[in-house]
Amino acid sequence: MYRTHNCGEVRASHQGQEVQLSGWVHKVRDKGFVVWIDLRDRYGITQLVFDQDRSPAEVLEQAKQLGRETVIQVHGEVIERASKNPNIPTGEVEVLVRELKVLNPAELPPFTIEDVTDGGDELRMKYRYLDIRRNPVKEKLLFRHKVAMEVRNYLSAEDFVEVETPYLIKSTPEGARDFVVPSRMNAGQFYALPQSPQTFKQLLMVGGLDKYFQIVKCFRDEDLRADRQPEFTQIDCEMSFVEQEDILQTFEGLTRHLLRTIRGVEVEAFPRMTYDEAIKRYGNDKPDIRFGMEFGELNAVTQHKDFKVFNEAELVVGIAVPGGAQYTRKQIDAWINWVKRPQIGAKGMVYVKCNEDGTYKSSVDKFYTPEDLAQWAEAIGAKAGDLILILSGDAMPVRGQLSALRMAVAEELGLRKADEFAPLWVIDFPLLEWDEESESYHAMHHPFTSPKPGQMELLETDPGAVRANAYDLVLNGNEIGGGSIRIHDQGIQSTMFKHLGFSKEEAEAQFGFLMDAFRYGAPPHGGIAFGLDRLVAILGGQEIIRDYIAFPKNNSGRDVMIDAPAPLDNAQLDELNLKLNPQEVD
């Protein structure tokens, strides 16, 4: 056998025992007459000692030739360590080596395999298999496994059945761009990789499985961000004979279970907030409620003087930054420049210092009296010592700009604490949203989302006013899950397709299989999907998902390790009945 123990389990209780270990050479300390080697595997580090008085001479010489990351196997006796290391579990003992075998020599790695490394992001992604040997990456992948297992355990105990659905499906026009796969056997036709298993899980409900889940890969061909990858993993779930409350209670339970078992945190209250309320109070539909700085609307107390910027604005809105009155003018100017960046898009910012002595100092003092500024402070809820930051303009863009500013200020003030967790349900989303470019309505979630009870008739008279029977679960300012009660009636689904601009023929071509299924007794059903990558990152105290994925893509959607995507040769293209653009051919 290669090993009797792993490198993380040897203890003082093993003293005097013969053991066999295998792993990677982590460090070598050569004193001539004695060599110490730290041997590493997934489980930890054990110190090896090669002693000229107690180890065979040839074994000592072998040890002196070993380089970092060489894979070795050793046999020896567990002895007490003279200089103990309290920082590692194996630190009381070491292994006196009598036999050494090199299993595979290693070249010098392109960066150091240490917790703090000298390798940059791109270099470490190119050699990701080496990066995974580092504790920070390895521990994140083990953490992800732990979360996934707790999800499976919880849902299985709740009678959910895990069912695999196809990866090669049909492209549909809704949602983000599909990744497409040409079919060799069906010339000129293509599969699509699923953006979600949405229609399949609904068909499983028609099939009578009642409770389904799947930890499943999904694919979207869209621009990338720190929290987005072209392929991602969902905890996909669906239930039959349920209403919205049943879904919310079930998946509050899952979230509470994960917070308790993974982080040791008990969270009792899951507040609920309508979409309209979230936009009004926080400027977005996934607010971080761990801190205040709620929006205060100021139109009524600002649009009565000669300040044209406010008078012409659809919305004047601000936040109170706690303790911000101590900011210098230089610090405030930095925030003004920050909101003017193209990524934010504000034209400027007004500020008011609420001084500790009860006076006010603003950037618009020549237009407003101290009494005016006091009214602003009251409307926003600002206290002495706070700083009021105000943006104005068209309502929706301004709310988004102030939301981004609120989050950035909170980050700077240390208010977004990784060990605090504040879940929130956002409900009552608009069913449809108007797209100016196409001059048509689009489904805010997807075309299978049911309207709220009693609002079906509004589809004919005021489509934009219809609320969806949909819900998002937000955790610390991140959407970690979203779902809805589905349409299960063929006639209602046909009406929805009509309002989304599908002709009867188009609806039949795209979704005829689902419409047919509804004719055979579809139960009322609904579900939710959690983003596993994002959920794991947040539970781990971070928001960037890349380090929690074994082999992630870079910000251009490339896998720099295997150099993908890559061109196909002409023979493969011919088999798939594909031709290169003539301009791309040399």
C-alpha positions in Angstrom: 0.0 0.0 0.0 1.1 3.6 -0.6 0.1 4.7 2.9 -1.1 3.5 6.3 -2.0 7.0 7.4 -2.5 10.4 5.8 -0.3 13.4 6.5 -2.9 15.0 8.8 -3.6 12.2 11.2 -0.3 11.2 12.8 -0.5 12.1 16.5 1.4 11.6 19.8 -0.7 8.4 20.3 1.1 6.9 17.3 4.6 7.2 18.9 6.6 4.0 18.4 4.4 2.8 15.5 5.7 2.1 12.0 3.8 4.2 9.4 3.9 4.6 5.7 3.1 8.0 4.2 2.8 9.4 0.7 2.5 13.0 -0.5 4.2 16.0 -1.9 7.4 17.6 -0.6 6.3 20.9 0.8 9.6 22.2 2.3 13.1 20.9 2.7 15.5 22.0 5.5 19.0 20.5 5.0 21.5 20.9 7.9 23.9 18.4 6.4 23.8 15.7 9.1 20.0 16.0 9.4 17.3 16.8 6.9 13.7 17.8 7.7 11.0 17.6 5.1 7.4 18.7 5.5 5.3 16.1 3.6 1.9 17.4 2.5 -1.3 15.9 1.3 -4.9 17.0 1.2 -5.3 16.3 5.0 -2.3 18.2 6.4 1.5 18.2 6.9 3.7 15.7 8.7 7.4 16.5 9.4 9.8 13.8 8.3 13.3 13.6 9.7 16.3 12.0 8.0 19.1 11.6 10.6 22.7 10.4 9.7 22.8 8.4 13.0 19.3 6.7 12.6 18.5 6.8 8.9 20.3 4.7 6.3 23.0 6.8 4.6 21.6 6.3 1.1 18.1 7.5 2.3 19.6 10.6 3.8 21.4 11.3 0.5 18.1 10.8 -1.4 16.4 13.3 0.9 19.0 15.9 0.1 18.2 15.7 -3.6 14.5 16.2 -3.3 12.9 19.3 -4.7 9.6 20.9 -3.8 6.4 19.2 -5.0 8.2 15.9 -5.7 5.8 13.0 -4.9 7.3 10.5 -2.5 6.5 7.6 -0.3 8.2 7.0 3.0 8.3 4.3 5.7 9.5 5.0 9.2 8.7 5.3 12.9 6.7 8.0 14.6 8.8 9.7 17.3 8.4 12.7 19.6 9.4 15.9 18.0 12.1 17.8 19.8 10.8 21.3 18.7 7.1 21.0 18.8 4.8 23.1 16.5 1.5 24.0 18.2 0.1 25.5 14.9 -0.5 22.1 13.2 -2.3 19.0 14.5 0.7 16.8 13.8 3.1 19.2 15.5 4.0 17.0 18.5 5.6 14.2 16.4 7.7 13.5 13.4 8.5 10.4 11.3 12.0 9.1 11.4 12.4 7.8 7.9 14.1 4.6 7.1 12.8 4.0 3.5 12.2 6.6 0.8 10.8 6.1 -2.7 10.4 8.8 -5.3 7.0 8.2 -6.9 7.3 11.1 -9.3 9.9 13.9 -9.5 8.6 17.5 -10.0 9.9 20.5 -11.9 10.1 23.8 -10.0 6.5 25.1 -9.9 5.9 28.5 -11.6 4.8 30.0 -8.2 5.2 29.0 -4.6 2.7 26.5 -3.2 2.0 28.4 -0.1 -1.0 30.1 1.5 0.4 33.4 0.5 1.9 32.9 -3.0 3.8 35.0 -5.5 1.6 33.9 -8.4 -0.8 36.4 -10.0 -4.4 35.5 -10.9 -3.7 34.6 -14.6 -0.7 32.5 -13.8 -2.5 30.6 -11.1 -5.5 30.0 -13.4 -3.1 28.6 -16.1 -1.7 26.2 -13.5 -5.0 25.7 -11.6 -4.1 22.1 -10.6 -1.1 23.5 -8.7 -3.2 26.3 -7.2 -5.6 23.7 -5.8 -2.7 22.3 -3.7 -2.7 25.6 -1.8 -4.8 25.6 1.4 -6.9 28.7 0.6 -8.2 27.1 -2.6 -8.3 23.5 -1.3 -10.3 24.6 1.7 -12.8 26.5 -0.5 -13.5 23.4 -2.6 -13.9 21.2 0.5 -16.2 23.9 1.9 -18.3 23.8 -1.3 -18.6 20.0 -0.9 -19.8 20.4 2.6 -22.5 22.8 1.6 -23.6 20.6 -1.3 -23.9 17.6 1.0 -25.9 19.5 3.5 -28.3 20.6 0.7 -28.7 17.0 -0.4 -29.2 15.8 3.2 -31.8 18.4 4.0 -33.9 18.0 0.7 -33.7 14.3 0.8 -35.1 14.3 4.4 -37.9 16.5 3.1 -38.8 13.8 0.5 -37.3 15.6 -2.5 -36.0 13.2 -5.3 -32.9 14.1 -7.2 -33.5 13.6 -11.0 -31.0 14.4 -13.8 -32.3 16.3 -16.8 -30.8 16.6 -20.3 -27.9 18.9 -21.2 -28.6 18.8 -24.9 -31.9 20.6 -25.4 -33.6 23.1 -27.7 -32.8 26.7 -28.0 -35.5 29.2 -26.9 -35.6 32.9 -27.5 -36.2 33.9 -23.9 -33.5 34.9 -21.4 -29.8 35.2 -22.1 -28.0 33.9 -25.2 -27.7 30.1 -25.4 -24.5 28.2 -26.0 -25.3 26.1 -29.1 -24.0 22.6 -30.1 -24.2 21.5 -33.8 -25.7 18.1 -34.5 -23.6 15.9 -36.8 -26.4 13.5 -37.5 -29.0 16.2 -38.1 -27.3 18.6 -40.6 -28.0 22.2 -40.1 -29.7 21.7 -36.7 -28.4 22.6 -33.2 -28.9 21.7 -29.6 -28.6 24.3 -26.9 -27.0 23.9 -23.5 -29.6 24.6 -20.8 -29.8 28.0 -19.0 -31.9 26.1 -16.5 -33.8 22.8 -16.4 -37.1 24.9 -16.2 -39.4 23.1 -18.6 -38.0 19.7 -17.6 -38.7 20.1 -13.9 -42.2 21.3 -14.8 -42.7 18.1 -16.8 -41.5 16.1 -13.8 -44.3 17.6 -11.9 -46.7 16.6 -14.6 -45.1 13.2 -14.3 -46.2 13.0 -10.6 -42.8 13.1 -8.9 -44.2 15.8 -6.5 -40.8 17.0 -5.1 -37.7 17.3 -7.3 -34.3 18.7 -6.9 -31.0 18.6 -8.8 -27.6 20.2 -8.3 -27.1 20.9 -11.9 -24.8 22.7 -14.4 -26.4 25.6 -16.4 -25.0 27.7 -19.2 -25.4 31.3 -20.3 -23.5 33.0 -23.1 -23.4 36.5 -21.5 -20.9 39.1 -20.4 -19.0 38.1 -17.2 -18.6 39.7 -13.9 -16.8 38.7 -10.7 -19.9 36.8 -9.6 -20.8 35.3 -12.9 -19.4 32.5 -15.0 -20.5 31.1 -18.4 -21.2 27.8 -16.7 -22.6 27.8 -13.2 -24.3 25.5 -10.8 -27.9 25.6 -9.5 -29.7 23.9 -6.7 -32.8 23.5 -8.8 -36.1 22.6 -7.0 -39.8 22.1 -7.9 -42.9 21.1 -5.8 -46.4 20.1 -6.7 -49.7 21.1 -5.0 -48.1 24.2 -3.4 -48.7 27.9 -3.0 -46.1 30.6 -2.5 -46.2 30.3 1.2 -45.3 26.6 1.0 -42.2 27.3 -1.1 -41.1 30.2 1.2 -41.4 28.0 4.3 -39.6 25.1 2.8 -36.6 27.0 1.5 -36.4 29.3 4.6 -35.9 25.9 6.3 -33.1 25.0 3.9 -31.3 28.4 4.3 -31.7 28.3 8.1 -30.3 24.7 8.1 -27.2 25.8 6.1 -26.5 28.9 8.2 -26.8 26.7 11.4 -24.7 23.7 10.2 -22.2 25.5 8.1 -21.7 28.8 10.0 -23.2 28.1 13.4 -25.5 31.1 13.0 -29.2 31.0 14.0 -31.5 33.2 12.0 -35.1 33.2 13.0 -36.7 36.1 11.0 -36.8 36.2 7.2 -38.4 39.6 6.5 -40.5 40.0 3.4 -40.5 43.1 1.2 -42.3 43.8 -2.0 -40.3 44.7 -5.1 -41.8 48.2 -5.1 -40.8 48.7 -1.4 -37.2 47.4 -2.1 -36.8 49.8 -5.0 -38.2 52.8 -3.0 -36.1 52.1 0.2 -32.9 50.7 -1.3 -32.9 51.4 -5.0 -32.6 47.7 -6.1 -34.4 44.4 -5.7 -31.6 42.7 -3.7 -30.9 45.1 -0.8 -28.4 44.4 1.9 -30.3 45.0 5.1 -27.4 44.5 7.5 -27.1 48.2 7.9 -29.3 51.3 7.5 -28.7 54.2 5.1 -32.2 53.8 3.7 -33.3 56.2 0.9 -35.1 59.4 1.9 -37.0 61.2 -0.9 -36.6 64.9 -0.8 -38.7 66.3 -3.7 -41.1 68.0 -1.3 -38.4 69.8 0.7 -36.0 70.7 -2.0 -38.0 71.8 -5.1 -39.0 75.2 -3.8 -35.9 77.4 -4.3 -33.8 78.5 -7.2 -31.7 75.4 -7.5 -32.4 74.3 -11.0 -30.8 70.9 -10.7 -33.3 69.8 -8.1 -36.3 71.6 -9.5 -36.0 69.9 -12.9 -35.4 66.4 -11.4 -38.0 63.7 -11.4 -36.5 62.4 -8.1 -34.3 64.0 -5.5 -33.2 61.3 -3.0 -30.5 60.8 -0.4 -28.9 58.7 2.3 -27.4 59.5 5.7 -23.9 58.2 6.2 -23.4 57.5 9.9 -20.5 59.5 11.3 -19.8 61.0 7.9 -19.7 64.6 9.0 -16.1 64.1 9.9 -15.2 63.4 6.2 -12.8 66.0 4.8 -13.6 67.9 1.6 -11.1 65.8 -0.2 -12.9 62.6 0.9 -16.2 63.9 -0.2 -14.8 65.1 -3.6 -13.6 61.5 -4.1 -17.1 60.2 -3.7 -18.4 62.9 -6.1 -15.9 61.7 -8.7 -16.8 58.1 -7.9 -20.5 58.6 -8.8 -19.5 60.5 -12.0 -17.7 57.5 -13.3 -19.2 56.0 -16.5 -20.0 52.8 -14.6 -22.3 54.8 -12.2 -23.3 57.7 -14.5 -24.4 60.4 -12.1 -23.9 64.0 -13.2 -22.9 65.2 -9.7 -23.7 64.9 -6.0 -24.9 67.3 -3.3 -23.8 66.8 0.3 -24.8 68.2 3.7 -22.8 67.8 6.9 -24.9 67.5 10.0 -22.4 68.9 12.5 -22.3 67.7 16.1 -23.2 71.2 17.3 -26.5 71.1 15.4 -25.4 73.3 12.5 -25.4 72.3 8.9 -22.9 72.8 6.1 -23.8 72.0 2.5 -22.5 72.3 -1.0 -25.7 74.3 -1.9 -25.7 76.8 1.0 -26.3 79.8 -1.3 -29.7 78.2 -2.4 -30.9 76.8 0.9 -31.2 78.0 4.5 -30.2 76.1 7.6 -33.9 75.5 8.3 -34.2 73.9 4.8 -31.2 71.6 5.5 -32.8 70.7 8.9 -35.9 69.5 7.0 -33.7 67.4 4.7 -32.1 65.8 7.7 -35.4 65.0 9.2 -36.8 63.5 6.0 -33.8 61.2 5.6 -33.4 60.5 9.3 -29.9 62.0 9.6 -28.5 62.6 13.1 -25.9 64.9 14.4 -22.5 63.8 13.1 -23.9 62.2 9.9 -23.3 63.1 6.3 -26.1 63.4 3.8 -25.4 62.4 0.2 -28.0 63.4 -2.4 -28.5 62.5 -6.1 -31.1 63.7 -8.5 -32.4 63.1 -12.0 -34.7 60.5 -13.7 -36.1 58.2 -11.0 -34.9 54.7 -12.0 -31.4 55.7 -13.0 -30.9 57.8 -9.9 -32.1 55.0 -7.6 -29.6 52.7 -9.2 -26.8 55.2 -8.8 -27.6 55.9 -5.1 -27.9 52.1 -4.5 -24.3 51.6 -5.8 -23.1 54.6 -3.7 -24.8 53.2 -0.6 -23.1 49.8 -1.0 -19.6 51.3 -1.7 -19.9 53.6 1.3 -21.0 50.7 3.5 -18.0 48.7 2.3 -15.6 51.5 3.2 -17.2 51.9 6.6 -16.9 48.1 7.3 -20.7 47.7 7.6 -20.8 44.7 5.3 -19.5 42.2 7.8 -18.7 38.7 6.4 -19.8 37.0 9.6 -23.3 38.6 9.7 -26.1 37.1 7.7 -29.4 38.9 6.9 -31.8 36.9 4.6 -34.7 38.6 3.0 -37.6 37.6 0.7 -38.4 40.0 -2.1 -41.9 39.3 -3.4 -44.5 40.7 -5.8 -42.3 41.4 -8.8 -43.8 42.9 -12.0 -44.8 40.0 -14.2 -43.7 41.9 -17.4 -41.3 44.6 -18.1 -41.3 47.0 -21.1 -38.4 46.9 -23.5 -37.9 50.3 -25.2 -35.7 48.9 -28.0 -38.2 46.2 -29.1 -41.3 48.1 -28.0 -42.7 45.0 -26.4 -43.1 43.3 -23.1 -40.7 40.7 -21.8 -41.1 38.3 -18.9 -39.2 39.7 -15.9 -38.5 36.1 -14.8 -39.6 33.6 -17.5 -42.8 33.1 -19.5 -44.0 30.2 -17.2 -44.4 32.5 -14.2 -48.0 32.8 -12.9 -49.6 36.2 -12.2 -50.7 36.8 -8.7 -54.2 35.4 -7.9 -56.9 37.7 -9.2 -54.7 39.7 -11.6 -55.1 37.7 -14.8 -57.6 40.1 -16.2 -55.1 42.9 -16.0 -53.1 41.3 -18.7 -55.6 42.6 -21.2 -56.0 46.1 -19.8 -52.8 47.1 -18.1 -50.0 44.4 -18.6 -47.4 46.5 -16.8 -49.4 46.6 -13.6 -49.6 42.8 -13.2 -47.6 41.4 -10.3 -45.9 38.0 -10.6 -46.4 35.2 -8.1 -42.6 35.2 -7.8 -40.1 35.6 -5.1 -36.3 36.0 -4.7 -34.3 35.1 -1.6 -31.7 37.7 -0.9 -28.7 37.2 1.4 -26.4 40.1 2.4 -27.2 42.1 -0.8 -27.0 39.1 -3.2 -29.8 37.2 -4.8 -29.1 33.6 -3.9 -32.3 32.1 -5.1 -35.4 32.9 -7.2 -38.5 31.2 -8.3 -42.2 31.4 -8.8 -45.5 29.6 -8.8 -45.8 28.3 -12.4 -48.7 28.5 -14.9 -50.2 25.0 -15.0 -53.2 25.7 -17.3 -52.8 25.5 -21.0 -55.1 28.3 -21.8 -53.4 30.8 -19.4 -50.0 29.8 -20.8 -51.3 30.5 -24.3 -52.5 34.0 -23.1 -49.1 34.7 -21.6 -47.3 33.7 -24.8 -49.6 36.1 -26.7 -48.7 39.0 -24.5 -45.0 38.2 -24.9 -45.4 38.6 -28.6 -45.4 34.9 -29.6 -47.6 34.0 -32.5 -49.6 30.8 -32.0 -47.3 29.1 -34.5 -44.1 30.3 -32.7 -45.4 29.2 -29.3 -46.2 25.8 -30.6 -42.8 25.4 -32.3 -40.9 26.5 -29.1 -43.1 25.1 -26.3 -45.6 22.8 -27.9 -44.3 19.8 -25.8 -45.1 21.7 -22.6 -48.5 22.9 -23.8 -49.3 19.3 -24.7 -48.3 18.1 -21.3 -50.6 20.6 -19.6 -53.5 19.0 -21.5 -53.0 15.7 -19.5 -53.5 16.9 -16.0 -50.7 19.2 -14.8 -50.9 19.8 -11.0 -50.5 23.3 -9.5 -46.7 23.6 -9.0 -43.9 26.0 -8.2 -40.2 26.1 -7.4 -37.0 27.9 -6.9 -33.4 27.7 -7.9 -30.4 28.7 -5.8 -27.1 29.7 -7.3 -24.8 27.3 -5.6 -21.6 29.1 -6.5 -22.8 32.4 -5.1 -24.4 30.8 -2.0 -21.2 28.9 -1.2 -19.1 32.1 -1.6 -21.4 34.1 0.7 -21.5 31.4 3.4 -17.7 31.4 3.1 -17.6 35.1 3.8 -16.9 36.3 0.2 -18.9 37.5 -2.8 -16.5 36.5 -5.7 -17.4 33.0 -6.8 -14.3 32.1 -8.8 -12.2 30.7 -6.0 -15.1 28.3 -5.0 -15.1 26.7 -8.5 -12.5 24.0 -9.2 -11.7 25.1 -12.8 -13.2 28.6 -13.4 -13.1 30.7 -16.6 -11.4 34.1 -16.7 -13.2 37.4 -17.3 -13.1 36.8 -21.0 -14.8 33.4 -20.6 -11.6 31.5 -21.4 -10.2 28.5 -19.7 -6.5 29.5 -19.9 -5.4 26.2 -18.5 -6.7 24.1 -21.4 -6.8 27.0 -23.8 -10.6 26.9 -24.5 -12.5 27.8 -26.5 -10.4 26.7 -29.4 -10.8 26.4 -33.2 -11.9 23.2 -34.8 -10.0 21.7 -37.8 -11.7 21.6 -41.2 -12.5 17.9 -41.0 -14.5 18.4 -37.8 -16.3 21.4 -39.4 -17.2 19.4 -42.5 -18.6 16.6 -40.3 -20.8 19.2 -38.6 -21.8 20.8 -41.9 -20.3 24.1 -40.7 -18.2 26.5 -42.8 -15.8 29.2 -41.7 -16.5 32.8 -42.7 -14.4 33.2 -45.9 -12.9 36.3 -44.3 -11.5 34.2 -41.5 -9.7 31.8 -43.9 -6.1 32.5 -44.8 
